[in-house]
Amino acid sequence: MSVLCFNCRGLGESLAVSDLCGLLRRLSSKVVFLSEIKRSKEEMANTVQQLGDFTGIYVDARGRSRGLTLLWDSNVNVQLLSLSLNHIDTSICPDGEYVTWHFTGFMVGRIRMRSGKLDK
């Protein structure tokens, strides 16, 4: 099974959506994780219709930054385990297979170490 993980750096341009469609056709990806989509859930739901027959989980962008999406083909079973502004955690089982695997897609901004603690 093919999985595509892609930092979009914005998916608002029709050229970006067209390029992503072409990439998905060439790679025949069954699961797609997109980060930095810079789109709301509603905008992304409309964009996904252009990408093909995918179901998805969306994490809203903050203004015009961030945003995550996990998309999957109808032949893949996905169970959401958890999500936040920074990650989508799932259990994935392709139809016809007996193996379930764990997929976590995440996005991390600049991380700094300050007095022994991580700051975002």
Contacts in CASP RR format, 6 or more apart in sequence:
PFRMAT RR
TARGET T0000
AUTHOR 0000-0000-0000
METHOD contacts of the structure
MODEL  1
MSVLCFNCRGLGESLAVSDLCGLLRRLSSKVVFLSEIKRSKEEMANTVQQ
LGDFTGIYVDARGRSRGLTLLWDSNVNVQLLSLSLNHIDTSICPDGEYVT
WHFTGFMVGRIRMRSGKLDK
1 30 0 8 1.000
1 31 0 8 1.000
1 76 0 8 1.000
1 94 0 8 1.000
1 97 0 8 1.000
2 27 0 8 1.000
2 28 0 8 1.000
2 29 0 8 1.000
2 30 0 8 1.000
2 31 0 8 1.000
3 29 0 8 1.000
3 30 0 8 1.000
3 31 0 8 1.000
3 32 0 8 1.000
3 33 0 8 1.000
3 103 0 8 1.000
4 23 0 8 1.000
4 24 0 8 1.000
4 27 0 8 1.000
4 29 0 8 1.000
4 31 0 8 1.000
4 32 0 8 1.000
4 33 0 8 1.000
5 32 0 8 1.000
5 33 0 8 1.000
5 35 0 8 1.000
5 105 0 8 1.000
6 20 0 8 1.000
6 23 0 8 1.000
6 32 0 8 1.000
6 33 0 8 1.000
6 34 0 8 1.000
6 35 0 8 1.000
7 34 0 8 1.000
7 35 0 8 1.000
7 36 0 8 1.000
7 107 0 8 1.000
8 16 0 8 1.000
8 20 0 8 1.000
8 34 0 8 1.000
8 35 0 8 1.000
8 36 0 8 1.000
8 37 0 8 1.000
8 38 0 8 1.000
9 36 0 8 1.000
9 38 0 8 1.000
10 16 0 8 1.000
10 36 0 8 1.000
10 37 0 8 1.000
10 38 0 8 1.000
10 39 0 8 1.000
11 17 0 8 1.000
11 20 0 8 1.000
11 34 0 8 1.000
11 37 0 8 1.000
11 38 0 8 1.000
11 39 0 8 1.000
11 44 0 8 1.000
11 47 0 8 1.000
12 38 0 8 1.000
12 39 0 8 1.000
12 43 0 8 1.000
12 47 0 8 1.000
17 47 0 8 1.000
17 50 0 8 1.000
17 51 0 8 1.000
20 34 0 8 1.000
20 51 0 8 1.000
21 50 0 8 1.000
21 51 0 8 1.000
21 52 0 8 1.000
24 32 0 8 1.000
24 51 0 8 1.000
24 52 0 8 1.000
29 73 0 8 1.000
30 72 0 8 1.000
30 73 0 8 1.000
30 75 0 8 1.000
30 76 0 8 1.000
30 94 0 8 1.000
31 70 0 8 1.000
31 71 0 8 1.000
31 72 0 8 1.000
31 73 0 8 1.000
31 76 0 8 1.000
31 78 0 8 1.000
31 92 0 8 1.000
31 103 0 8 1.000
32 51 0 8 1.000
32 54 0 8 1.000
32 69 0 8 1.000
32 70 0 8 1.000
32 71 0 8 1.000
32 72 0 8 1.000
33 68 0 8 1.000
33 69 0 8 1.000
33 70 0 8 1.000
33 71 0 8 1.000
33 88 0 8 1.000
33 103 0 8 1.000
33 105 0 8 1.000
34 68 0 8 1.000
34 69 0 8 1.000
34 70 0 8 1.000
34 71 0 8 1.000
35 67 0 8 1.000
35 68 0 8 1.000
35 105 0 8 1.000
35 106 0 8 1.000
35 107 0 8 1.000
36 65 0 8 1.000
36 66 0 8 1.000
36 67 0 8 1.000
36 107 0 8 1.000
37 44 0 8 1.000
37 61 0 8 1.000
37 67 0 8 1.000
37 68 0 8 1.000
37 69 0 8 1.000
38 61 0 8 1.000
38 63 0 8 1.000
38 64 0 8 1.000
38 65 0 8 1.000
38 66 0 8 1.000
38 67 0 8 1.000
39 47 0 8 1.000
39 61 0 8 1.000
39 67 0 8 1.000
40 60 0 8 1.000
40 61 0 8 1.000
41 58 0 8 1.000
41 59 0 8 1.000
41 60 0 8 1.000
44 58 0 8 1.000
44 69 0 8 1.000
45 58 0 8 1.000
48 54 0 8 1.000
48 56 0 8 1.000
48 69 0 8 1.000
48 71 0 8 1.000
51 71 0 8 1.000
53 73 0 8 1.000
53 74 0 8 1.000
54 71 0 8 1.000
54 72 0 8 1.000
54 73 0 8 1.000
55 71 0 8 1.000
55 72 0 8 1.000
55 74 0 8 1.000
55 78 0 8 1.000
56 69 0 8 1.000
56 70 0 8 1.000
56 71 0 8 1.000
56 72 0 8 1.000
57 69 0 8 1.000
57 70 0 8 1.000
57 78 0 8 1.000
57 80 0 8 1.000
57 83 0 8 1.000
57 88 0 8 1.000
57 90 0 8 1.000
58 67 0 8 1.000
58 68 0 8 1.000
58 69 0 8 1.000
59 66 0 8 1.000
59 67 0 8 1.000
59 68 0 8 1.000
59 69 0 8 1.000
59 83 0 8 1.000
59 84 0 8 1.000
59 85 0 8 1.000
59 88 0 8 1.000
60 67 0 8 1.000
61 67 0 8 1.000
62 85 0 8 1.000
66 85 0 8 1.000
66 107 0 8 1.000
67 85 0 8 1.000
67 107 0 8 1.000
68 83 0 8 1.000
68 86 0 8 1.000
68 87 0 8 1.000
68 88 0 8 1.000
68 105 0 8 1.000
68 107 0 8 1.000
70 78 0 8 1.000
70 88 0 8 1.000
70 90 0 8 1.000
70 103 0 8 1.000
70 105 0 8 1.000
72 78 0 8 1.000
72 92 0 8 1.000
75 94 0 8 1.000
75 95 0 8 1.000
76 92 0 8 1.000
76 93 0 8 1.000
76 94 0 8 1.000
76 95 0 8 1.000
77 92 0 8 1.000
77 93 0 8 1.000
77 94 0 8 1.000
77 95 0 8 1.000
78 90 0 8 1.000
78 91 0 8 1.000
78 92 0 8 1.000
79 90 0 8 1.000
79 91 0 8 1.000
79 92 0 8 1.000
80 88 0 8 1.000
80 89 0 8 1.000
80 90 0 8 1.000
81 89 0 8 1.000
81 90 0 8 1.000
81 91 0 8 1.000
82 89 0 8 1.000
83 89 0 8 1.000
86 106 0 8 1.000
86 107 0 8 1.000
86 108 0 8 1.000
87 104 0 8 1.000
87 105 0 8 1.000
87 106 0 8 1.000
87 107 0 8 1.000
88 104 0 8 1.000
88 105 0 8 1.000
88 106 0 8 1.000
89 102 0 8 1.000
89 103 0 8 1.000
89 104 0 8 1.000
89 105 0 8 1.000
90 102 0 8 1.000
90 103 0 8 1.000
90 104 0 8 1.000
91 100 0 8 1.000
91 101 0 8 1.000
91 102 0 8 1.000
91 103 0 8 1.000
92 100 0 8 1.000
92 101 0 8 1.000
92 102 0 8 1.000
92 103 0 8 1.000
93 99 0 8 1.000
93 100 0 8 1.000
93 101 0 8 1.000
108 120 0 8 1.000
109 120 0 8 1.000
110 120 0 8 1.000
111 118 0 8 1.000
111 119 0 8 1.000
111 120 0 8 1.000
112 118 0 8 1.000
112 119 0 8 1.000
113 119 0 8 1.000
END
